[in-house]
Amino acid sequence: QVQLVQSGAEVKKPGASVKVSCKASGYTITNYYMHWVRQAPGQGLEWMGLINPFDGGPSYAQSFQGRVTMTRDTSTTTVYMELSSLRFEDTAVYYCARYDGHRVGFLYWGQGTLVTVSS
Amino acid sequence: QSVLTQPPSVSAAPGQRVTISCSGSSSNIGNNFVSWYQQLPGTAPKLLIYGNNERPSGIPDRFSGSKSGTSATLGITDLQTGDEADYYCGTWDSSLNAGVFGGGTKLTVL
């Protein structure tokens, strides 16, 4: 069965970076796009970007350009999202989600990783 | 400010029917499929409706979706207390080349 298992909660200081991992199992990661979505406390879902399954190339939301880096390791079937220059407002739960195409959307989600930015 | 517009909250009594609207534009809803997600407190979103009106395996037929032009609607019949959750619409925006979501609608079953 398809599973997306994310790394544990993180606490970071403003200005630092955080790297969240998402280990995929039960399918071939080079066949599906992987996206990242975040949710600030009490807020809605915010799309951050994606990893192209064919070449590993990323595409980022405009609001995160220059601060986010999405990568993958096909040998460990793990996808990573690194966010730099953290601000208090980056405190959120970060989700990886497998994209099953424009028709289906996000069928599988990771359990979420809470990133807290605090001084 | 979300690209897709949803009402912040809706409520209805158990057994009743409720609808949740999602409004967008020609670059997103108007030319792409709409999905709906249910998020129970403290959990990851769950796909409820895809392809505008199709249900994944295991989703009861009390949940339905429709789309007309640049708007979509989620319908829930025979409301149960377990349906209390946040509901999000989502789609792809061809102009932004990005995924987009509604701001979410909190459903209260009175």
HADDOCK unambig.tbl for C-alpha pairs under 7 A between the chains (distance, minus, plus):
assign (segid A and resid 44 and name CA) (segid B and resid 103 and name CA) 5.18 0.50 0.50
assign (segid A and resid 44 and name CA) (segid B and resid 104 and name CA) 5.85 0.50 0.50
assign (segid A and resid 45 and name CA) (segid B and resid 101 and name CA) 6.42 0.50 0.50
assign (segid A and resid 46 and name CA) (segid B and resid 101 and name CA) 6.95 0.50 0.50
assign (segid A and resid 47 and name CA) (segid B and resid 99 and name CA) 5.76 0.50 0.50
assign (segid A and resid 47 and name CA) (segid B and resid 100 and name CA) 6.37 0.50 0.50
assign (segid A and resid 61 and name CA) (segid B and resid 98 and name CA) 6.38 0.50 0.50
assign (segid A and resid 102 and name CA) (segid B and resid 33 and name CA) 6.34 0.50 0.50
assign (segid A and resid 102 and name CA) (segid B and resid 92 and name CA) 6.68 0.50 0.50
assign (segid A and resid 103 and name CA) (segid B and resid 33 and name CA) 5.26 0.50 0.50
assign (segid A and resid 103 and name CA) (segid B and resid 50 and name CA) 6.49 0.50 0.50
assign (segid A and resid 103 and name CA) (segid B and resid 51 and name CA) 4.79 0.50 0.50
assign (segid A and resid 104 and name CA) (segid B and resid 35 and name CA) 6.78 0.50 0.50
assign (segid A and resid 104 and name CA) (segid B and resid 50 and name CA) 4.88 0.50 0.50
assign (segid A and resid 104 and name CA) (segid B and resid 51 and name CA) 5.70 0.50 0.50
assign (segid A and resid 105 and name CA) (segid B and resid 35 and name CA) 6.22 0.50 0.50
assign (segid A and resid 105 and name CA) (segid B and resid 50 and name CA) 6.75 0.50 0.50
assign (segid A and resid 106 and name CA) (segid B and resid 47 and name CA) 6.62 0.50 0.50
assign (segid A and resid 107 and name CA) (segid B and resid 47 and name CA) 5.64 0.50 0.50
assign (segid A and resid 109 and name CA) (segid B and resid 44 and name CA) 6.66 0.50 0.50
assign (segid A and resid 111 and name CA) (segid B and resid 44 and name CA) 5.83 0.50 0.50
assign (segid A and resid 112 and name CA) (segid B and resid 44 and name CA) 6.64 0.50 0.50
